[in-house]
Amino acid sequence: MSIKQLEDVSETYQKLLKQIEKIDKKYSANYEQPNIDAPKSLGLKKLTYNMPNEEEFTLYAQNFYSDDKTRERANVNNSAQKDLNDFSLKQQGILVKADDQKKEIEEKKQEDITNAKFTASAKNLTDSSIAKGLIDKVENTATQNIADLDKMRDDALSQIDKQIAYLNELRQKKLEDIEAIYQARMNEKITDLKEEAQNKLDQTAKYNNTVDAQEANYQKSLAKQLSDLEKDEWQRVAEILKLTEKIGSSGMQKQKEQEKYLSAKQILDEVTPKEALNIAFALHLGDMYDSLCAYYQNLIG
């Protein structure tokens, strides 16, 4: 017998066994709790969404604008620093120029004192009050020039200090404006994020409610199917008991064996008589067993 033939015989055998079991159950007066051949649950997965907290919303908004805010602050600071560097160079220039002018005044003073002494000596007035007056005048003039120069230097430096102070105030104001602008943007972003998160939370809840509803309907359907099967089973038992009462136990047994015989013959006719005979030997068909075997034995010859 080929593998295909073995498979066919085995399939026929299993098919016949199931049919016999079905007939036995049909004529049984015992109630059997029905089972539903269906999954116990739809197995639908629910969605999970964890709503961010206030700190997470704030951190996201900060990170979202961090680069732009840093760049704008850097632009303000870099521009101010460039101006501060220019002012510093101006201050250094004023100090250097003042020092150079002081040196010139000092050199001019020494030159004028030398000339005054020379003139006094030429006139034999070296130790006179006239000579002393000439020298005092030169020194006083130099002192006054230096004082005037220091005042001009300090005034110029003071003007630059005021410009530096104004520049720092302006820079601080711009930085504060940037902070205020980005704080407002962050607040708007946080509001948008919260709305998006709430919508997502609502959609998640809506979907999960749908899953619950589908599962509830499915369980209701299973309960209805089971209830119907239980009613059918009780109806079957009642009908068997009624039939047994009508035709008796022996009549009931004969009718069951006759139905088994006909069902077995119908199924076994799908294979060869020899295969059918081999299958029949493995079955329990009661009084119909000999008839069925004889039928296929006659077909074999």
C-alpha positions, 0 to 999 in steps of 0.5 A, a space after each residue: 500500500 502506497 503512502 498516499 493509500 495509507 493517508 487516504 485510509 487513515 483519513 477515512 478511518 478518522 472521518 468514520 470515527 468522528 461520525 460514529 461518535 456523533 451518532 453515539 452522542 445523538 442517541 445519548 440520554 446524558 446531558 453533555 455541557 456544550 463547548 464553543 469552538 472559538 477563542 475565549 477572547 478577541 485578543 485585541 491589544 489596547 494602546 498605552 499613552 503616558 501623558 508627559 508631566 509639566 517638567 517634561 513639557 517645559 524641558 521639551 519647549 526649552 530644547 526646541 528653542 535652545 539653539 535659536 535663543 543661544 544664537 540670538 544671545 551670542 549675536 547681541 554679546 558679540 556685537 556689544 563686545 566688538 564695540 567694547 573692544 573699539 572703545 578700549 582701543 580708543 581709551 588706550 589711544 587717548 592714554 598713549 597720546 596724553 603720555 606723548 604730549 606730557 613728554 613733549 611738554 616736559 621736553 619743552 619745559 627743559 628747553 625753555 629753562 635752559 634758554 632762560 638760564 642761558 639768557 640770564 648768564 649772558 646778561 650776568 643775571 644768573 643768580 638774580 630774581 629776574 632769572 628765577 622769575 623766568 624759570 618759575 614762569 616756564 615751570 608754571 606754564 608747563 604745570 598748567 599745560 599738564 593739568 589742562 592735558 590731564 583734564 582733557 584726557 579725563 574728560 575724553 575717558 569719562 565720555 567713553 566710560 559713559 558710552 561703555 555704560 550705555 552699551 552695557 545697559 543696551 546689551 542687557 536690555 536686548 538680552 532681557 528682551 530676548 529672554 521675554 520673547 523666548 519665554 512667550 514662545 515657550 509658553 505657546 509651545 507648551 500650550 500646543 504640546 499639552 493640546 497635542 498630548 491631550 488629543 492623543 490621550 483622548 484618542 487612546 482612550 477612545 480606541 481603548 473604549 472601542 476595544 472594550 466594546 468589541 470585547 464585550 459584544 464578543 463575550 455577549 455573542 459567546 454567551 448567546 451561542 453557549 445558551 443556544 447550544 445548551 437549549 439545543 442539548 436539553 432539547 436533544 435529550 428530551 427528544 431522545 427520552 421521548 423516542 426511547 419511551 415510544 420505541 423502547 431501549 431495544 428499538 432505540 439501540 437498533 435504530 442507532 446501529 442502523 444509522 451507524 451502518 448506513 453512515 459507515 457504508 456511505 463513508 467506506 464506499 469512498 475507498 476500495 472494498 479491501 480497504 473498507 474491510 480493513 477499516 471495518 475490523 477496527 470499528 465497533 459497530 455493534 450488531 451491524 458489524 457482521 453485516 458490514 464486513 459481509 457486504 465488503 467481503 462479498 465485493 472482494 469475492 
